[in-house]
Amino acid sequence: MSSPVLAAAQASGAQSGPWGDWELATGFGYPAAEYRAAHQATAVHDTSYLGRIKATGPDVLDLLNRLSTNRVDPLPPGSGAATVLTNEKGRILDLVYVFNLGPYILLLTSPGREEAVAQWLDRFTFIEDIATEPITSSTALITLAGPKSPETLAMVAPGLPATPEPLQVVHATLDGAQLSIIRLDLAGIPCFHIMASVEHAESVWNAAAACGAVPVGEDVWQVLRVEAGVPAYGKELGEAFNPLETGLIGGIDFAKGCYIGQEVIARLDTYDKVQRALVRLSLDDAVPAQEGAKLLSEGKEVGVLTSLARVPATGALLGLGYARRAAAVPGHRLTLAGSNVPSVEVLDLPLLLGEEQS
Amino acid sequence: MFGTLRVLGESDYMTTATEKKPLSIQVTPKAAKAIRRFAVREGHEDSFALRVGVKGGGCSGLLYVLEIESDQPADTDRIVDDNGIRIFIDKKAYIFLAGTELDFSDGLNGKGFVFQNPNATKACGCGNSFAV
């Protein structure tokens, strides 16, 4: 699928390439400047590949609450929540952000996961009044990211009553186009995801660029993701993992009652049976690394490297991976399989959704 | 999850309003007594039906639903009578429930209504949720 803003991005100097099922802007020729914009000013990034499902009907939130780890019912209009759909074994189907847009509920899924999520909801819909419609291809998602992004947003969408807080959604208009603006930060970086219909996507992109936002391609966006410790579906998220291993404990409500997988997840937590943890890693260049490489400690396999990214401004090599809990300790050094040099250091255990809910 | 589910033939289904067949839903005398007690408590003296259904959720994927209703079936309902209880089951739920026996467990450690469901391949610890 080609992104609805690809042509506009190419007009801004983008190189394009495939990314999953998408053809999109991979970079704009100045990765260090792209990276700095996200950390120091405002970046604009095409995030249209995130899955989007429009869910309508009075029972949507009730069903989601019964099927996923977090409490999402009630969810007042204008607010959102992160929740994890798990199977009966407590394994991850996807991390889903649920937003109440007023007329409907928007589900943001991982790239390419909207069909699987919609099918999973349909499978458990019996008596409920619910309709789901994937809207990924009929809409665009354009993200403003960076410490100055609130100011840029105010210029792109004048008339906003207030800057949305994290996990809030507000509505705005731009030249007659209806926009929904979703605040979903990337670790400490404020991020505003502007959802518009495909027809209005280019005008949003162009307005952001005209307001000084620096276009950022997918290559640098992935560096920001790894740096922020955000797990990606197919690498750190999927049915091989449960949400406790993946650091998603902040998206689990242990008091809300049953949901699919609850018994397994509660048991893992209560009896302290979580075997491994998502870790953020720093690698040195002494040993060549690649995603999928095994991680060793004292000669024994203790984990795997799942994502790798080189920070353009500094040249630092960062990674994400899974390590057995004894090895998942900040400061602990690991070796890559085939080497004796402890070239990998555990930085920390990222918690995307924060600490356990109290 | 649905791999072991047997495809039901026409003969497995209820074809007339109150016929009882081996794959219908059964209610033990103890459960029937409890259902009547709940019906009276909810203000239904004579004319009521028990709706047995499923919905998504619970630890294992599907949850049982029990409701006392006035005696007005929907077009999509199958209707069963057992031990004096009239039962409505939506067709979509029926394939998950055919052959189920509904019992009632009372006493200090009683669990309330207990489902013996031959379609369930897994159940959660409390027995309220199941997978087929």
Contacts between the chains, C-beta under 8 A, distances in Angstrom:
chain1	res1	chain2	res2	distance
A	63	B	56	6.2
A	63	B	57	7.7
A	66	B	55	7.1
A	66	B	56	5.8
A	66	B	57	2.9
A	66	B	58	7.4
A	66	B	63	7.3
A	67	B	56	5.7
A	67	B	57	6.2
A	87	B	1	8.0
A	87	B	61	7.9
A	88	B	1	7.2
A	88	B	59	6.9
A	88	B	60	4.9
A	88	B	61	5.1
A	88	B	122	6.8
A	88	B	131	5.5
A	123	B	56	7.3
A	124	B	55	7.4
A	124	B	56	2.3
A	124	B	57	7.1
A	124	B	61	6.9
A	124	B	62	7.4
A	125	B	56	6.6
A	126	B	53	6.6
A	126	B	54	5.6
A	126	B	55	5.4
A	126	B	56	6.9
A	126	B	90	7.0
A	126	B	92	5.5
A	126	B	93	5.7
A	127	B	53	5.9
A	127	B	55	6.1
A	127	B	65	7.3
A	127	B	90	6.5
A	127	B	93	7.6
A	128	B	55	7.0
A	128	B	56	7.9
A	258	B	57	6.2
A	258	B	58	4.6
A	258	B	59	5.4
A	258	B	63	7.4
A	258	B	124	7.4
A	258	B	128	7.3
A	258	B	129	6.1
A	259	B	57	6.2
A	259	B	58	7.7
A	259	B	59	7.6
A	260	B	56	7.5
A	260	B	57	6.7
A	260	B	58	7.1
A	260	B	59	6.8
A	260	B	60	7.1
A	260	B	61	5.1
A	261	B	59	6.8
A	262	B	58	7.9
A	262	B	59	4.9
A	263	B	59	3.7
A	263	B	60	7.6
A	263	B	124	5.0
A	263	B	125	6.0
A	264	B	59	7.5
